[in-house]
Amino acid sequence: MHVKKTLLCSCLLTAFSSLATDNLTGGDPLTPYQWHLHNSGQQGLGATAGKAGADLNLLTTDLLGIKGAGVTVTVIDSGVELTHPDLVNNIAPGSLNLLTGGTEPVDNSGHGTAVAGIIAAGADNNLGGRGVAPEASIVGFNYLDAQSMSGWLQSHGLPVNGAASSRVYNQSYSSKPAMFADSDGELSLSLQLKEQVMRNVSLSSNNGLGALFVKSAGNAFKYYDTFIGDSEFRVLPFEQQQRFNNAGLPFHNANLSADNSSFWNLVVSAYNSNGRLASYSSVGANVLLTAPGGEAAGQQAGIITTDLSGCENGFNSTFSNTDQALQVSGLDASCEATAAMYGTSAAAAAVSGAAALVMSANPQLDARTVKHILATTARKIDANHSGIDLSFTDNSGNQLSYNAIPGWQQNAAGYNFHYFYGLGTVDVDAAVAMALQTTASLPALQIAGWHSNNTALTIPDASVAGVQDSMQLTDNLTIEAVQLKFSVTHQRMRDLAIELISPAGTRSVLLSPRTGVLNVTGDTVHNAVLLSQHFYGEPAAGEWQIRVLDTDSGNSQTLVYNKDTGLLSMNDTNNSTDGILQSWSLRVYGH
């Protein structure tokens, strides 16, 4: 019966695709402005028109009535206003206030409530806008107010009482470390515990269907704020005697966070209503998908979603002009919505909603297969982006050029990929169509052991030749992701670029140069882990190559600012000796 029903629904989906209108069904007053759901190039609230087609492409899915019913999404955030009129009908049991132990995860900032609305605000109720999956259920945790290990475990699928039933865990938060974490160091026990919990929840929860962890990449393309010791600093680039100039390259790599380099997290970058990378979005080889994230209030549109109720709370309040255009419109007299949400937080929420739609369309699919469907059906966004070349001067005064970020490439398995956008933007209609035709899950996941090379190799200063090494893998797997672990001695880590080349010849830049890493505790990075999604679907067996380049003879700097210390310059002197690649290891996840 399942197969017949699936094939029937697939035929209907094809038929409806030619009938889908230019608007979503229903009459919620703000839905026509929700460009992330359907972008016709419409004028936003206080923003210029976007680019038609830069959206989630879900009109046909919605017309079919596939709206996320039967799927629960956990929102791990600042909390959720469970009584919000546009959310209350979609709240499932299981929410927890991690500070008080109560069942009301009070949201003091509005961020978690906005995220929940992007995922599952109700539709056709004449309130605000609607969610990507307006019939999905929501469970909320105020984890950002209680970031203990206990709080993490309870919110990520290991509750004290009972078994978690969520199919999707949305993590619209990110850390911005200034240094690489030592995966085998002091934090290794907590990292291993998190990995084990996420593995179990991903593969074994929900009677073996598992769950999908969705994670925002971060909002640190231009600069980032981080803690060094107990003090918070703003870290920014200084290139060609200009602050915030980073030669067009991302200043913070999404792979720097240990959470973001985990296989179990589906990491998401953000694009704006013009279909280009959002100005703030962190990026990296670990990004699997991109989704609408909008921009800050101004000329380009934000994301319309739920806000804390009342005109004295949240983003849309009488104390702020952030939502002035929405207030003037008269479409939200009760101040229960915002048009100013933006960030990779919003993009992650959009992917969580999309995953709920796919799961709702075919409830028998396990989480890994859903992830595979989203990856396989992703489409290019900003298709003409040609990448970024970095010019620098070597020690002899010669001008060199390095292709620091390639444009769109296609790997040997036929998947398109980009450092900014992963495998592309979520295409809901295509994913649902594939889900309806899918009658078998992926083969069981296999995780290969680490393969290591411990021969120390010199990294020449300011050279496009760099240093190369290779190793042979015999794992007979189809790749779902590859992790690189490395140890490097280098006094200016921001100079370095790290590439990995597969046996099929696919080149993935795992660390782009000019990343704002601080060498404040010495000049050796131990056991740092980077993840790449660029080899998705390729065979793992064969010869792999690593390439490490130093791309600066000492002209760039990193600035750090703190109100007490003022503006300080770091990494302003070129390394006195050549760096050394001490060791590197590879681990493949696949089937």
Secondary structure as the mmCIF struct_conf table of DSSP 4:
data_model
#
loop_
_struct_conf.conf_type_id
_struct_conf.id
_struct_conf.beg_label_comp_id
_struct_conf.beg_label_asym_id
_struct_conf.beg_label_seq_id
_struct_conf.end_label_comp_id
_struct_conf.end_label_asym_id
_struct_conf.end_label_seq_id
HELX_RH_AL_P HELX_RH_AL_P1 HIS A 2 SER A 17
TURN_TY1_P TURN_TY1_P1 SER A 18 LEU A 19
BEND BEND1 ASP A 22 ASN A 23
BEND BEND2 THR A 25 GLY A 26
TURN_TY1_P TURN_TY1_P2 PRO A 29 LEU A 30
HELX_RH_3T_P HELX_RH_3T_P1 THR A 31 TYR A 33
TURN_TY1_P TURN_TY1_P3 TRP A 35 LEU A 37
BEND BEND3 SER A 40 GLY A 41
HELX_LH_PP_P HELX_LH_PP_P1 GLN A 42 GLN A 43
STRN STRN1 GLY A 44 GLY A 44
TURN_TY1_P TURN_TY1_P4 LEU A 45 GLY A 46
STRN STRN2 ALA A 47 ALA A 47
TURN_TY1_P TURN_TY1_P5 ALA A 52 GLY A 53
BEND BEND4 ASP A 55 ASP A 55
HELX_RH_AL_P HELX_RH_AL_P2 LEU A 59 LEU A 63
TURN_TY1_P TURN_TY1_P6 LEU A 64 GLY A 65
BEND BEND5 LYS A 67 LYS A 67
TURN_TY1_P TURN_TY1_P7 ALA A 69 GLY A 70
STRN STRN3 THR A 72 ILE A 76
BEND BEND6 ASP A 77 SER A 78
TURN_TY1_P TURN_TY1_P8 LEU A 82 THR A 83
TURN_TY1_P TURN_TY1_P9 PRO A 85 LEU A 87
HELX_RH_3T_P HELX_RH_3T_P2 VAL A 88 ASN A 90
STRN STRN4 ILE A 91 ILE A 91
HELX_LH_PP_P HELX_LH_PP_P2 ALA A 92 ALA A 92
TURN_TY1_P TURN_TY1_P10 PRO A 93 GLY A 94
STRN STRN5 LEU A 96 LEU A 96
TURN_TY1_P TURN_TY1_P11 LEU A 98 THR A 100
BEND BEND7 GLY A 102 THR A 103
BEND BEND8 ASN A 108 GLY A 110
HELX_RH_AL_P HELX_RH_AL_P3 HIS A 111 ALA A 120
BEND BEND9 ALA A 123 GLY A 128
BEND BEND10 VAL A 132 ALA A 133
TURN_TY1_P TURN_TY1_P12 PRO A 134 GLU A 135
STRN STRN6 SER A 137 PHE A 141
HELX_RH_3T_P HELX_RH_3T_P3 TYR A 143 ASP A 145
BEND BEND11 SER A 148 SER A 148
HELX_RH_AL_P HELX_RH_AL_P4 MET A 149 SER A 155
TURN_TY1_P TURN_TY1_P13 HIS A 156 GLY A 157
BEND BEND12 VAL A 160 GLY A 162
BEND BEND13 ARG A 167 ARG A 167
STRN STRN7 VAL A 168 GLN A 171
BEND BEND14 ALA A 178 MET A 179
TURN_TY1_P TURN_TY1_P14 SER A 183 ASP A 184
BEND BEND15 GLY A 185 GLY A 185
TURN_TY1_P TURN_TY1_P15 GLU A 186 LEU A 187
HELX_RH_AL_P HELX_RH_AL_P5 SER A 188 SER A 204
TURN_TY1_P TURN_TY1_P16 SER A 205 LEU A 209
STRN STRN8 LEU A 212 SER A 216
BEND BEND16 ASN A 219 ASN A 219
BEND BEND17 PHE A 221 LYS A 222
STRN STRN9 TYR A 224 ILE A 228
TURN_TY1_P TURN_TY1_P17 GLY A 229 ASP A 230
STRN STRN10 SER A 231 GLU A 239
TURN_TY1_P TURN_TY1_P18 GLN A 240 GLN A 241
STRN STRN11 GLN A 242 ARG A 243
TURN_TY1_P TURN_TY1_P19 PHE A 244 PHE A 244
TURN_TY1_P TURN_TY1_P20 ALA A 247 GLY A 248
BEND BEND18 LEU A 249 LEU A 249
BEND BEND19 PHE A 251 HIS A 252
STRN STRN12 ASN A 253 ASN A 253
HELX_RH_3T_P HELX_RH_3T_P4 ALA A 254 LEU A 256
BEND BEND20 SER A 257 SER A 257
TURN_TY1_P TURN_TY1_P21 ALA A 258 SER A 261
TURN_TY1_P TURN_TY1_P22 PHE A 263 TRP A 264
STRN STRN13 ASN A 265 TYR A 271
TURN_TY1_P TURN_TY1_P23 SER A 273 ASN A 274
BEND BEND21 GLY A 275 ARG A 276
STRN STRN14 LEU A 277 LEU A 277
TURN_TY1_P TURN_TY1_P24 SER A 279 TYR A 280
STRN STRN15 VAL A 283 VAL A 283
TURN_TY1_P TURN_TY1_P25 ALA A 285 ASN A 286
STRN STRN16 VAL A 287 PRO A 292
BEND BEND22 ALA A 296 GLN A 300
STRN STRN17 ILE A 303 THR A 306
BEND BEND23 SER A 309 GLY A 310
TURN_TY1_P TURN_TY1_P26 CYS A 311 GLU A 312
BEND BEND24 ASN A 313 SER A 317
TURN_TY1_P TURN_TY1_P27 THR A 318 PHE A 319
BEND BEND25 ASN A 321 ASN A 321
TURN_TY1_P TURN_TY1_P28 THR A 322 ASP A 323
HELX_RH_AL_P HELX_RH_AL_P6 GLN A 324 SER A 329
TURN_TY1_P TURN_TY1_P29 GLY A 330 GLY A 330
BEND BEND26 LEU A 331 LEU A 331
TURN_TY1_P TURN_TY1_P30 ALA A 333 SER A 334
STRN STRN18 ALA A 337 MET A 341
BEND BEND27 GLY A 343 GLY A 343
HELX_RH_AL_P HELX_RH_AL_P7 THR A 344 ALA A 361
TURN_TY1_P TURN_TY1_P31 PRO A 363 GLN A 364
HELX_RH_AL_P HELX_RH_AL_P8 ALA A 367 THR A 377
STRN STRN19 ARG A 379 ARG A 379
BEND BEND28 ILE A 381 ASP A 382
TURN_TY1_P TURN_TY1_P32 ALA A 383 ASN A 384
STRN STRN20 GLY A 387 THR A 393
TURN_TY1_P TURN_TY1_P33 ASN A 395 SER A 396
BEND BEND29 GLY A 397 GLY A 397
STRN STRN21 GLN A 399 PRO A 406
BEND BEND30 TRP A 408 TRP A 408
STRN STRN22 GLN A 409 GLN A 410
TURN_TY1_P TURN_TY1_P34 ALA A 412 ALA A 413
BEND BEND31 GLY A 414 GLY A 414
STRN STRN23 ASN A 416 PHE A 417
STRN STRN24 HIS A 418 HIS A 418
TURN_TY1_P TURN_TY1_P35 TYR A 419 TYR A 421
STRN STRN25 GLY A 422 GLY A 422
TURN_TY1_P TURN_TY1_P36 LEU A 423 LEU A 423
STRN STRN26 THR A 425 THR A 425
HELX_RH_AL_P HELX_RH_AL_P9 VAL A 428 GLN A 437
BEND BEND32 ALA A 440 ALA A 440
HELX_LH_PP_P HELX_LH_PP_P3 SER A 441 LEU A 445
STRN STRN27 GLN A 446 ILE A 447
HELX_LH_PP_P HELX_LH_PP_P4 ALA A 448 TRP A 450
STRN STRN28 HIS A 451 ASN A 453
STRN STRN29 LEU A 457 ILE A 459
TURN_TY1_P TURN_TY1_P37 ASP A 461 ALA A 462
STRN STRN30 SER A 463 LEU A 473
STRN STRN31 THR A 478 THR A 478
STRN STRN32 ILE A 479 THR A 489
BEND BEND33 GLN A 491 GLN A 491
HELX_RH_3T_P HELX_RH_3T_P5 MET A 493 ASP A 495
STRN STRN33 LEU A 496 ILE A 501
TURN_TY1_P TURN_TY1_P38 PRO A 503 ALA A 504
STRN STRN34 ARG A 507 LEU A 511
TURN_TY1_P TURN_TY1_P39 PRO A 513 ARG A 514
BEND BEND34 THR A 521 THR A 521
BEND BEND35 ASP A 523 ASP A 523
STRN STRN35 THR A 524 SER A 532
TURN_TY1_P TURN_TY1_P40 HIS A 534 GLY A 537
BEND BEND36 GLU A 538 GLU A 538
STRN STRN36 PRO A 539 PRO A 539
STRN STRN37 GLY A 542 ASP A 550
BEND BEND37 SER A 553 GLY A 554
STRN STRN38 GLN A 557 ASN A 562
TURN_TY1_P TURN_TY1_P41 LYS A 563 THR A 565
STRN STRN39 GLY A 566 MET A 570
BEND BEND38 ASN A 571 ASN A 571
BEND BEND39 THR A 573 THR A 573
BEND BEND40 SER A 576 THR A 577
STRN STRN40 GLY A 579 GLY A 590
#
